Amino acid sequence: YQYLRRYKRKENLDHFTFVPGRIEGTEKECLACLMEFCGRSNPSWTELSNFTHFLNFQLIKCEKSVFCSPVLGVQFRGF
């Protein structure tokens, strides 16, 4: 949710890192954001769960990737 919230507000995500335990927004805002980005018009709880697990997995991989590191970000701005 932290990434999606910033993406929706068109914030720069290049230097953002997920912080476990940080609470942002309300439960209602979080659910609305997840429903907006999951790609289904009326998602079930299972579809939302699958979406969040997939997104979480991809973002963890991205944060650990050398291609998304701050060092390369300076050299490949906007890539």
PDB file of N, CA, C and O in Angstrom:
ATOM      1  N   TYR A   1       0.813  -1.192   0.000  1.00  0.00           N
ATOM      2  CA  TYR A   1       0.000   0.000   0.000  1.00  0.00           C
ATOM      3  C   TYR A   1       0.860   1.261   0.000  1.00  0.00           C
ATOM      4  O   TYR A   1       0.498   2.265  -0.614  1.00  0.00           O
ATOM      5  N   GLN A   2       1.998   1.205   0.690  1.00  0.00           N
ATOM      6  CA  GLN A   2       2.868   2.385   0.748  1.00  0.00           C
ATOM      7  C   GLN A   2       3.327   2.790  -0.657  1.00  0.00           C
ATOM      8  O   GLN A   2       3.368   3.977  -0.978  1.00  0.00           O
ATOM      9  N   TYR A   3       3.666   1.816  -1.483  1.00  0.00           N
ATOM     10  CA  TYR A   3       4.083   2.118  -2.861  1.00  0.00           C
ATOM     11  C   TYR A   3       2.912   2.637  -3.685  1.00  0.00           C
ATOM     12  O   TYR A   3       3.033   3.657  -4.362  1.00  0.00           O
ATOM     13  N   LEU A   4       1.795   1.949  -3.631  1.00  0.00           N
ATOM     14  CA  LEU A   4       0.639   2.339  -4.444  1.00  0.00           C
ATOM     15  C   LEU A   4       0.153   3.737  -4.080  1.00  0.00           C
ATOM     16  O   LEU A   4      -0.217   4.521  -4.954  1.00  0.00           O
ATOM     17  N   ARG A   5       0.156   4.037  -2.807  1.00  0.00           N
ATOM     18  CA  ARG A   5      -0.279   5.351  -2.346  1.00  0.00           C
ATOM     19  C   ARG A   5       0.614   6.448  -2.922  1.00  0.00           C
ATOM     20  O   ARG A   5       0.121   7.477  -3.384  1.00  0.00           O
ATOM     21  N   ARG A   6       1.900   6.230  -2.896  1.00  0.00           N
ATOM     22  CA  ARG A   6       2.834   7.221  -3.447  1.00  0.00           C
ATOM     23  C   ARG A   6       2.736   7.292  -4.975  1.00  0.00           C
ATOM     24  O   ARG A   6       2.807   8.375  -5.556  1.00  0.00           O
ATOM     25  N   TYR A   7       2.574   6.143  -5.612  1.00  0.00           N
ATOM     26  CA  TYR A   7       2.437   6.112  -7.069  1.00  0.00           C
ATOM     27  C   TYR A   7       1.197   6.894  -7.502  1.00  0.00           C
ATOM     28  O   TYR A   7       1.236   7.663  -8.463  1.00  0.00           O
ATOM     29  N   LYS A   8       0.110   6.687  -6.786  1.00  0.00           N
ATOM     30  CA  LYS A   8      -1.142   7.375  -7.107  1.00  0.00           C
ATOM     31  C   LYS A   8      -0.989   8.890  -6.973  1.00  0.00           C
ATOM     32  O   LYS A   8      -1.586   9.646  -7.740  1.00  0.00           O
ATOM     33  N   ARG A   9      -0.192   9.331  -6.003  1.00  0.00           N
ATOM     34  CA  ARG A   9       0.041  10.769  -5.804  1.00  0.00           C
ATOM     35  C   ARG A   9       1.171  11.302  -6.686  1.00  0.00           C
ATOM     36  O   ARG A   9       1.591  12.452  -6.553  1.00  0.00           O
ATOM     37  N   LYS A  10       1.660  10.432  -7.601  1.00  0.00           N
ATOM     38  CA  LYS A  10       2.713  10.800  -8.563  1.00  0.00           C
ATOM     39  C   LYS A  10       4.006  11.225  -7.876  1.00  0.00           C
ATOM     40  O   LYS A  10       4.714  12.110  -8.356  1.00  0.00           O
ATOM     41  N   GLU A  11       4.308  10.583  -6.742  1.00  0.00           N
ATOM     42  CA  GLU A  11       5.556  10.849  -6.038  1.00  0.00           C
ATOM     43  C   GLU A  11       6.681  10.038  -6.660  1.00  0.00           C
ATOM     44  O   GLU A  11       6.437   8.995  -7.266  1.00  0.00           O
ATOM     45  N   ASN A  12       7.896  10.507  -6.513  1.00  0.00           N
ATOM     46  CA  ASN A  12       9.067   9.803  -7.008  1.00  0.00           C
ATOM     47  C   ASN A  12       9.325   8.581  -6.122  1.00  0.00           C
ATOM     48  O   ASN A  12       9.517   8.721  -4.914  1.00  0.00           O
ATOM     49  N   LEU A  13       9.331   7.407  -6.707  1.00  0.00           N
ATOM     50  CA  LEU A  13       9.535   6.163  -5.960  1.00  0.00           C
ATOM     51  C   LEU A  13      10.985   5.690  -5.987  1.00  0.00           C
ATOM     52  O   LEU A  13      11.309   4.661  -5.393  1.00  0.00           O
ATOM     53  N   ASP A  14      11.848   6.417  -6.659  1.00  0.00           N
ATOM     54  CA  ASP A  14      13.240   5.976  -6.815  1.00  0.00           C
ATOM     55  C   ASP A  14      13.971   5.814  -5.490  1.00  0.00           C
ATOM     56  O   ASP A  14      14.829   4.941  -5.360  1.00  0.00           O
ATOM     57  N   HIS A  15      13.645   6.635  -4.518  1.00  0.00           N
ATOM     58  CA  HIS A  15      14.374   6.584  -3.252  1.00  0.00           C
ATOM     59  C   HIS A  15      13.508   6.106  -2.090  1.00  0.00           C
ATOM     60  O   HIS A  15      13.899   6.215  -0.928  1.00  0.00           O
ATOM     61  N   PHE A  16      12.338   5.579  -2.410  1.00  0.00           N
ATOM     62  CA  PHE A  16      11.450   5.089  -1.359  1.00  0.00           C
ATOM     63  C   PHE A  16      11.720   3.610  -1.098  1.00  0.00           C
ATOM     64  O   PHE A  16      11.932   2.832  -2.028  1.00  0.00           O
ATOM     65  N   THR A  17      11.708   3.237   0.172  1.00  0.00           N
ATOM     66  CA  THR A  17      11.839   1.843   0.581  1.00  0.00           C
ATOM     67  C   THR A  17      10.723   1.540   1.567  1.00  0.00           C
ATOM     68  O   THR A  17      10.435   2.340   2.457  1.00  0.00           O
ATOM     69  N   PHE A  18      10.110   0.402   1.407  1.00  0.00           N
ATOM     70  CA  PHE A  18       9.030  -0.029   2.291  1.00  0.00           C
ATOM     71  C   PHE A  18       9.524  -0.124   3.729  1.00  0.00           C
ATOM     72  O   PHE A  18      10.618  -0.625   3.987  1.00  0.00           O
ATOM     73  N   VAL A  19       8.714   0.360   4.657  1.00  0.00           N
ATOM     74  CA  VAL A  19       9.040   0.299   6.078  1.00  0.00           C
ATOM     75  C   VAL A  19       7.972  -0.551   6.763  1.00  0.00           C
ATOM     76  O   VAL A  19       6.848  -0.087   6.956  1.00  0.00           O
ATOM     77  N   PRO A  20       8.307  -1.798   7.135  1.00  0.00           N
ATOM     78  CA  PRO A  20       7.326  -2.647   7.813  1.00  0.00           C
ATOM     79  C   PRO A  20       6.864  -2.013   9.123  1.00  0.00           C
ATOM     80  O   PRO A  20       7.661  -1.438   9.865  1.00  0.00           O
ATOM     81  N   GLY A  21       5.593  -2.124   9.388  1.00  0.00           N
ATOM     82  CA  GLY A  21       5.049  -1.582  10.629  1.00  0.00           C
ATOM     83  C   GLY A  21       4.633  -0.123  10.550  1.00  0.00           C
ATOM     84  O   GLY A  21       3.949   0.367  11.448  1.00  0.00           O
ATOM     85  N   ARG A  22       5.027   0.578   9.502  1.00  0.00           N
ATOM     86  CA  ARG A  22       4.620   1.984   9.354  1.00  0.00           C
ATOM     87  C   ARG A  22       3.163   2.009   8.897  1.00  0.00           C
ATOM     88  O   ARG A  22       2.805   1.396   7.892  1.00  0.00           O
ATOM     89  N   ILE A  23       2.349   2.709   9.630  1.00  0.00           N
ATOM     90  CA  ILE A  23       0.932   2.812   9.289  1.00  0.00           C
ATOM     91  C   ILE A  23       0.709   4.136   8.588  1.00  0.00           C
ATOM     92  O   ILE A  23       1.050   5.201   9.101  1.00  0.00           O
ATOM     93  N   GLU A  24       0.127   4.043   7.403  1.00  0.00           N
ATOM     94  CA  GLU A  24      -0.180   5.237   6.619  1.00  0.00           C
ATOM     95  C   GLU A  24      -1.637   5.165   6.192  1.00  0.00           C
ATOM     96  O   GLU A  24      -2.113   4.116   5.757  1.00  0.00           O
ATOM     97  N   GLY A  25      -2.325   6.253   6.315  1.00  0.00           N
ATOM     98  CA  GLY A  25      -3.716   6.292   5.893  1.00  0.00           C
ATOM     99  C   GLY A  25      -4.607   5.443   6.786  1.00  0.00           C
ATOM    100  O   GLY A  25      -4.189   4.954   7.835  1.00  0.00           O
ATOM    101  N   THR A  26      -5.837   5.285   6.341  1.00  0.00           N
ATOM    102  CA  THR A  26      -6.815   4.504   7.089  1.00  0.00           C
ATOM    103  C   THR A  26      -7.050   3.168   6.386  1.00  0.00           C
ATOM    104  O   THR A  26      -6.619   2.961   5.252  1.00  0.00           O
ATOM    105  N   GLU A  27      -7.732   2.283   7.072  1.00  0.00           N
ATOM    106  CA  GLU A  27      -8.077   0.996   6.463  1.00  0.00           C
ATOM    107  C   GLU A  27      -8.945   1.209   5.227  1.00  0.00           C
ATOM    108  O   GLU A  27      -8.795   0.514   4.222  1.00  0.00           O
ATOM    109  N   LYS A  28      -9.853   2.176   5.313  1.00  0.00           N
ATOM    110  CA  LYS A  28     -10.746   2.473   4.188  1.00  0.00           C
ATOM    111  C   LYS A  28      -9.951   2.969   2.978  1.00  0.00           C
ATOM    112  O   LYS A  28     -10.210   2.549   1.851  1.00  0.00           O
ATOM    113  N   GLU A  29      -8.986   3.857   3.210  1.00  0.00           N
ATOM    114  CA  GLU A  29      -8.145   4.364   2.116  1.00  0.00           C
ATOM    115  C   GLU A  29      -7.309   3.241   1.503  1.00  0.00           C
ATOM    116  O   GLU A  29      -7.147   3.168   0.285  1.00  0.00           O
ATOM    117  N   CYS A  30      -6.789   2.382   2.351  1.00  0.00           N
ATOM    118  CA  CYS A  30      -5.981   1.256   1.875  1.00  0.00           C
ATOM    119  C   CYS A  30      -6.810   0.333   0.990  1.00  0.00           C
ATOM    120  O   CYS A  30      -6.375  -0.045  -0.098  1.00  0.00           O
ATOM    121  N   LEU A  31      -7.993  -0.026   1.453  1.00  0.00           N
ATOM    122  CA  LEU A  31      -8.860  -0.916   0.683  1.00  0.00           C
ATOM    123  C   LEU A  31      -9.253  -0.282  -0.650  1.00  0.00           C
ATOM    124  O   LEU A  31      -9.246  -0.951  -1.683  1.00  0.00           O
ATOM    125  N   ALA A  32      -9.592   1.000  -0.630  1.00  0.00           N
ATOM    126  CA  ALA A  32      -9.959   1.695  -1.872  1.00  0.00           C
ATOM    127  C   ALA A  32      -8.793   1.707  -2.853  1.00  0.00           C
ATOM    128  O   ALA A  32      -8.992   1.512  -4.052  1.00  0.00           O
ATOM    129  N   CYS A  33      -7.584   1.934  -2.357  1.00  0.00           N
ATOM    130  CA  CYS A  33      -6.389   1.962  -3.207  1.00  0.00           C
ATOM    131  C   CYS A  33      -6.122   0.578  -3.806  1.00  0.00           C
ATOM    132  O   CYS A  33      -5.841   0.462  -4.999  1.00  0.00           O
ATOM    133  N   LEU A  34      -6.207  -0.462  -2.987  1.00  0.00           N
ATOM    134  CA  LEU A  34      -5.991  -1.818  -3.486  1.00  0.00           C
ATOM    135  C   LEU A  34      -7.032  -2.189  -4.530  1.00  0.00           C
ATOM    136  O   LEU A  34      -6.704  -2.805  -5.544  1.00  0.00           O
ATOM    137  N   MET A  35      -8.280  -1.819  -4.290  1.00  0.00           N
ATOM    138  CA  MET A  35      -9.342  -2.121  -5.256  1.00  0.00           C
ATOM    139  C   MET A  35      -9.119  -1.373  -6.570  1.00  0.00           C
ATOM    140  O   MET A  35      -9.418  -1.897  -7.643  1.00  0.00           O
ATOM    141  N   GLU A  36      -8.602  -0.168  -6.487  1.00  0.00           N
ATOM    142  CA  GLU A  36      -8.341   0.616  -7.694  1.00  0.00           C
ATOM    143  C   GLU A  36      -7.251  -0.017  -8.552  1.00  0.00           C
ATOM    144  O   GLU A  36      -7.361  -0.036  -9.778  1.00  0.00           O
ATOM    145  N   PHE A  37      -6.201  -0.534  -7.919  1.00  0.00           N
ATOM    146  CA  PHE A  37      -5.045  -1.025  -8.660  1.00  0.00           C
ATOM    147  C   PHE A  37      -5.075  -2.520  -8.966  1.00  0.00           C
ATOM    148  O   PHE A  37      -4.238  -2.996  -9.733  1.00  0.00           O
ATOM    149  N   CYS A  38      -6.000  -3.265  -8.396  1.00  0.00           N
ATOM    150  CA  CYS A  38      -5.965  -4.718  -8.601  1.00  0.00           C
ATOM    151  C   CYS A  38      -6.408  -5.130 -10.000  1.00  0.00           C
ATOM    152  O   CYS A  38      -6.140  -6.257 -10.417  1.00  0.00           O
ATOM    153  N   GLY A  39      -7.074  -4.253 -10.728  1.00  0.00           N
ATOM    154  CA  GLY A  39      -7.420  -4.554 -12.113  1.00  0.00           C
ATOM    155  C   GLY A  39      -8.769  -5.236 -12.295  1.00  0.00           C
ATOM    156  O   GLY A  39      -9.106  -5.636 -13.410  1.00  0.00           O
ATOM    157  N   ARG A  40      -9.533  -5.375 -11.248  1.00  0.00           N
ATOM    158  CA  ARG A  40     -10.862  -5.982 -11.324  1.00  0.00           C
ATOM    159  C   ARG A  40     -11.898  -4.938 -10.924  1.00  0.00           C
ATOM    160  O   ARG A  40     -11.644  -4.111 -10.048  1.00  0.00           O
ATOM    161  N   SER A  41     -13.062  -4.974 -11.565  1.00  0.00           N
ATOM    162  CA  SER A  41     -14.076  -3.977 -11.250  1.00  0.00           C
ATOM    163  C   SER A  41     -14.752  -4.236  -9.905  1.00  0.00           C
ATOM    164  O   SER A  41     -15.135  -3.289  -9.217  1.00  0.00           O
ATOM    165  N   ASN A  42     -14.901  -5.479  -9.530  1.00  0.00           N
ATOM    166  CA  ASN A  42     -15.523  -5.820  -8.254  1.00  0.00           C
ATOM    167  C   ASN A  42     -14.796  -7.033  -7.675  1.00  0.00           C
ATOM    168  O   ASN A  42     -15.334  -8.140  -7.687  1.00  0.00           O
ATOM    169  N   PRO A  43     -13.578  -6.834  -7.170  1.00  0.00           N
ATOM    170  CA  PRO A  43     -12.761  -7.978  -6.749  1.00  0.00           C
ATOM    171  C   PRO A  43     -13.276  -8.659  -5.489  1.00  0.00           C
ATOM    172  O   PRO A  43     -13.838  -8.025  -4.596  1.00  0.00           O
ATOM    173  N   SER A  44     -13.067  -9.959  -5.446  1.00  0.00           N
ATOM    174  CA  SER A  44     -13.382 -10.713  -4.235  1.00  0.00           C
ATOM    175  C   SER A  44     -12.216 -10.555  -3.260  1.00  0.00           C
ATOM    176  O   SER A  44     -11.162 -10.029  -3.617  1.00  0.00           O
ATOM    177  N   TRP A  45     -12.422 -11.021  -2.019  1.00  0.00           N
ATOM    178  CA  TRP A  45     -11.338 -10.974  -1.035  1.00  0.00           C
ATOM    179  C   TRP A  45     -10.174 -11.836  -1.494  1.00  0.00           C
ATOM    180  O   TRP A  45      -9.017 -11.493  -1.255  1.00  0.00           O
ATOM    181  N   THR A  46     -10.467 -12.946  -2.145  1.00  0.00           N
ATOM    182  CA  THR A  46      -9.402 -13.827  -2.646  1.00  0.00           C
ATOM    183  C   THR A  46      -8.585 -13.120  -3.714  1.00  0.00           C
ATOM    184  O   THR A  46      -7.357 -13.212  -3.719  1.00  0.00           O
ATOM    185  N   GLU A  47      -9.256 -12.416  -4.619  1.00  0.00           N
ATOM    186  CA  GLU A  47      -8.536 -11.684  -5.667  1.00  0.00           C
ATOM    187  C   GLU A  47      -7.682 -10.566  -5.071  1.00  0.00           C
ATOM    188  O   GLU A  47      -6.552 -10.351  -5.510  1.00  0.00           O
ATOM    189  N   LEU A  48      -8.210  -9.857  -4.079  1.00  0.00           N
ATOM    190  CA  LEU A  48      -7.417  -8.817  -3.416  1.00  0.00           C
ATOM    191  C   LEU A  48      -6.230  -9.425  -2.680  1.00  0.00           C
ATOM    192  O   LEU A  48      -5.135  -8.863  -2.692  1.00  0.00           O
ATOM    193  N   SER A  49      -6.443 -10.562  -2.046  1.00  0.00           N
ATOM    194  CA  SER A  49      -5.356 -11.240  -1.339  1.00  0.00           C
ATOM    195  C   SER A  49      -4.271 -11.682  -2.311  1.00  0.00           C
ATOM    196  O   SER A  49      -3.084 -11.473  -2.061  1.00  0.00           O
ATOM    197  N   ASN A  50      -4.678 -12.293  -3.422  1.00  0.00           N
ATOM    198  CA  ASN A  50      -3.705 -12.728  -4.432  1.00  0.00           C
ATOM    199  C   ASN A  50      -2.949 -11.538  -4.999  1.00  0.00           C
ATOM    200  O   ASN A  50      -1.735 -11.611  -5.194  1.00  0.00           O
ATOM    201  N   PHE A  51      -3.649 -10.444  -5.265  1.00  0.00           N
ATOM    202  CA  PHE A  51      -3.011  -9.238  -5.788  1.00  0.00           C
ATOM    203  C   PHE A  51      -1.969  -8.699  -4.811  1.00  0.00           C
ATOM    204  O   PHE A  51      -0.853  -8.370  -5.211  1.00  0.00           O
ATOM    205  N   THR A  52      -2.332  -8.607  -3.530  1.00  0.00           N
ATOM    206  CA  THR A  52      -1.393  -8.055  -2.552  1.00  0.00           C
ATOM    207  C   THR A  52      -0.187  -8.965  -2.344  1.00  0.00           C
ATOM    208  O   THR A  52       0.930  -8.482  -2.157  1.00  0.00           O
ATOM    209  N   HIS A  53      -0.404 -10.287  -2.376  1.00  0.00           N
ATOM    210  CA  HIS A  53       0.729 -11.207  -2.232  1.00  0.00           C
ATOM    211  C   HIS A  53       1.665 -11.100  -3.439  1.00  0.00           C
ATOM    212  O   HIS A  53       2.886 -11.081  -3.283  1.00  0.00           O
ATOM    213  N   PHE A  54       1.089 -11.031  -4.638  1.00  0.00           N
ATOM    214  CA  PHE A  54       1.899 -10.900  -5.848  1.00  0.00           C
ATOM    215  C   PHE A  54       2.662  -9.573  -5.843  1.00  0.00           C
ATOM    216  O   PHE A  54       3.859  -9.539  -6.127  1.00  0.00           O
ATOM    217  N   LEU A  55       1.964  -8.482  -5.520  1.00  0.00           N
ATOM    218  CA  LEU A  55       2.604  -7.170  -5.492  1.00  0.00           C
ATOM    219  C   LEU A  55       3.724  -7.136  -4.467  1.00  0.00           C
ATOM    220  O   LEU A  55       4.810  -6.630  -4.750  1.00  0.00           O
ATOM    221  N   ASN A  56       3.471  -7.666  -3.287  1.00  0.00           N
ATOM    222  CA  ASN A  56       4.477  -7.706  -2.235  1.00  0.00           C
ATOM    223  C   ASN A  56       5.708  -8.486  -2.686  1.00  0.00           C
ATOM    224  O   ASN A  56       6.835  -8.040  -2.473  1.00  0.00           O
ATOM    225  N   PHE A  57       5.501  -9.643  -3.305  1.00  0.00           N
ATOM    226  CA  PHE A  57       6.603 -10.469  -3.801  1.00  0.00           C
ATOM    227  C   PHE A  57       7.435  -9.698  -4.827  1.00  0.00           C
ATOM    228  O   PHE A  57       8.664  -9.710  -4.767  1.00  0.00           O
ATOM    229  N   GLN A  58       6.768  -9.032  -5.763  1.00  0.00           N
ATOM    230  CA  GLN A  58       7.469  -8.287  -6.804  1.00  0.00           C
ATOM    231  C   GLN A  58       8.240  -7.099  -6.217  1.00  0.00           C
ATOM    232  O   GLN A  58       9.366  -6.828  -6.633  1.00  0.00           O
ATOM    233  N   LEU A  59       7.650  -6.404  -5.270  1.00  0.00           N
ATOM    234  CA  LEU A  59       8.318  -5.236  -4.683  1.00  0.00           C
ATOM    235  C   LEU A  59       9.515  -5.638  -3.826  1.00  0.00           C
ATOM    236  O   LEU A  59      10.516  -4.922  -3.788  1.00  0.00           O
ATOM    237  N   ILE A  60       9.422  -6.773  -3.140  1.00  0.00           N
ATOM    238  CA  ILE A  60      10.572  -7.266  -2.371  1.00  0.00           C
ATOM    239  C   ILE A  60      11.720  -7.580  -3.321  1.00  0.00           C
ATOM    240  O   ILE A  60      12.866  -7.215  -3.057  1.00  0.00           O
ATOM    241  N   LYS A  61      11.417  -8.254  -4.421  1.00  0.00           N
ATOM    242  CA  LYS A  61      12.444  -8.568  -5.425  1.00  0.00           C
ATOM    243  C   LYS A  61      13.043  -7.286  -6.006  1.00  0.00           C
ATOM    244  O   LYS A  61      14.254  -7.194  -6.206  1.00  0.00           O
ATOM    245  N   CYS A  62      12.200  -6.315  -6.270  1.00  0.00           N
ATOM    246  CA  CYS A  62      12.664  -5.044  -6.837  1.00  0.00           C
ATOM    247  C   CYS A  62      13.604  -4.327  -5.870  1.00  0.00           C
ATOM    248  O   CYS A  62      14.655  -3.833  -6.280  1.00  0.00           O
ATOM    249  N   GLU A  63      13.236  -4.269  -4.598  1.00  0.00           N
ATOM    250  CA  GLU A  63      14.073  -3.574  -3.622  1.00  0.00           C
ATOM    251  C   GLU A  63      15.429  -4.244  -3.445  1.00  0.00           C
ATOM    252  O   GLU A  63      16.411  -3.580  -3.113  1.00  0.00           O
ATOM    253  N   LYS A  64      15.491  -5.556  -3.665  1.00  0.00           N
ATOM    254  CA  LYS A  64      16.752  -6.292  -3.504  1.00  0.00           C
ATOM    255  C   LYS A  64      17.580  -6.325  -4.785  1.00  0.00           C
ATOM    256  O   LYS A  64      18.745  -6.722  -4.759  1.00  0.00           O
ATOM    257  N   SER A  65      16.997  -5.917  -5.891  1.00  0.00           N
ATOM    258  CA  SER A  65      17.670  -5.984  -7.181  1.00  0.00           C
ATOM    259  C   SER A  65      18.755  -4.919  -7.305  1.00  0.00           C
ATOM    260  O   SER A  65      18.555  -3.766  -6.922  1.00  0.00           O
ATOM    261  N   VAL A  66      19.893  -5.314  -7.839  1.00  0.00           N
ATOM    262  CA  VAL A  66      20.977  -4.368  -8.077  1.00  0.00           C
ATOM    263  C   VAL A  66      20.554  -3.319  -9.108  1.00  0.00           C
ATOM    264  O   VAL A  66      21.065  -2.199  -9.095  1.00  0.00           O
ATOM    265  N   PHE A  67      19.633  -3.670  -9.990  1.00  0.00           N
ATOM    266  CA  PHE A  67      19.186  -2.740 -11.026  1.00  0.00           C
ATOM    267  C   PHE A  67      18.305  -1.625 -10.473  1.00  0.00           C
ATOM    268  O   PHE A  67      18.091  -0.614 -11.142  1.00  0.00           O
ATOM    269  N   CYS A  68      17.797  -1.800  -9.265  1.00  0.00           N
ATOM    270  CA  CYS A  68      16.966  -0.780  -8.625  1.00  0.00           C
ATOM    271  C   CYS A  68      17.690  -0.088  -7.476  1.00  0.00           C
ATOM    272  O   CYS A  68      17.068   0.627  -6.691  1.00  0.00           O
ATOM    273  N   SER A  69      18.980  -0.292  -7.376  1.00  0.00           N
ATOM    274  CA  SER A  69      19.746   0.298  -6.283  1.00  0.00           C
ATOM    275  C   SER A  69      19.957   1.793  -6.522  1.00  0.00           C
ATOM    276  O   SER A  69      19.961   2.242  -7.668  1.00  0.00           O
ATOM    277  N   PRO A  70      20.129   2.555  -5.463  1.00  0.00           N
ATOM    278  CA  PRO A  70      20.360   4.000  -5.596  1.00  0.00           C
ATOM    279  C   PRO A  70      21.604   4.323  -6.426  1.00  0.00           C
ATOM    280  O   PRO A  70      21.640   5.346  -7.109  1.00  0.00           O
ATOM    281  N   VAL A  71      22.616   3.465  -6.374  1.00  0.00           N
ATOM    282  CA  VAL A  71      23.847   3.704  -7.126  1.00  0.00           C
ATOM    283  C   VAL A  71      23.563   3.706  -8.624  1.00  0.00           C
ATOM    284  O   VAL A  71      24.003   4.608  -9.336  1.00  0.00           O
ATOM    285  N   LEU A  72      22.835   2.708  -9.105  1.00  0.00           N
ATOM    286  CA  LEU A  72      22.516   2.668 -10.530  1.00  0.00           C
ATOM    287  C   LEU A  72      21.447   3.679 -10.900  1.00  0.00           C
ATOM    288  O   LEU A  72      21.389   4.135 -12.042  1.00  0.00           O
ATOM    289  N   GLY A  73      20.600   4.034  -9.942  1.00  0.00           N
ATOM    290  CA  GLY A  73      19.558   5.021 -10.208  1.00  0.00           C
ATOM    291  C   GLY A  73      20.124   6.361 -10.629  1.00  0.00           C
ATOM    292  O   GLY A  73      19.517   7.073 -11.430  1.00  0.00           O
ATOM    293  N   VAL A  74      21.268   6.702 -10.101  1.00  0.00           N
ATOM    294  CA  VAL A  74      21.918   7.963 -10.479  1.00  0.00           C
ATOM    295  C   VAL A  74      22.380   7.907 -11.924  1.00  0.00           C
ATOM    296  O   VAL A  74      22.274   8.891 -12.657  1.00  0.00           O
ATOM    297  N   GLN A  75      22.898   6.740 -12.335  1.00  0.00           N
ATOM    298  CA  GLN A  75      23.409   6.601 -13.696  1.00  0.00           C
ATOM    299  C   GLN A  75      22.296   6.403 -14.726  1.00  0.00           C
ATOM    300  O   GLN A  75      22.431   6.829 -15.873  1.00  0.00           O
ATOM    301  N   PHE A  76      21.203   5.762 -14.325  1.00  0.00           N
ATOM    302  CA  PHE A  76      20.120   5.463 -15.257  1.00  0.00           C
ATOM    303  C   PHE A  76      18.833   6.124 -14.794  1.00  0.00           C
ATOM    304  O   PHE A  76      17.828   5.446 -14.576  1.00  0.00           O
ATOM    305  N   ARG A  77      18.856   7.408 -14.647  1.00  0.00           N
ATOM    306  CA  ARG A  77      17.716   8.172 -14.159  1.00  0.00           C
ATOM    307  C   ARG A  77      16.488   7.936 -15.037  1.00  0.00           C
ATOM    308  O   ARG A  77      16.550   8.060 -16.260  1.00  0.00           O
ATOM    309  N   GLY A  78      15.351   7.589 -14.379  1.00  0.00           N
ATOM    310  CA  GLY A  78      14.104   7.407 -15.106  1.00  0.00           C
ATOM    311  C   GLY A  78      13.959   6.077 -15.815  1.00  0.00           C
ATOM    312  O   GLY A  78      12.952   5.844 -16.484  1.00  0.00           O
ATOM    313  N   PHE A  79      14.937   5.201 -15.685  1.00  0.00           N
ATOM    314  CA  PHE A  79      14.889   3.912 -16.392  1.00  0.00           C
ATOM    315  C   PHE A  79      14.055   2.933 -15.655  1.00  0.00           C
ATOM    316  O   PHE A  79      13.900   1.796 -16.100  1.00  0.00           O
TER     317      PHE A  79
END
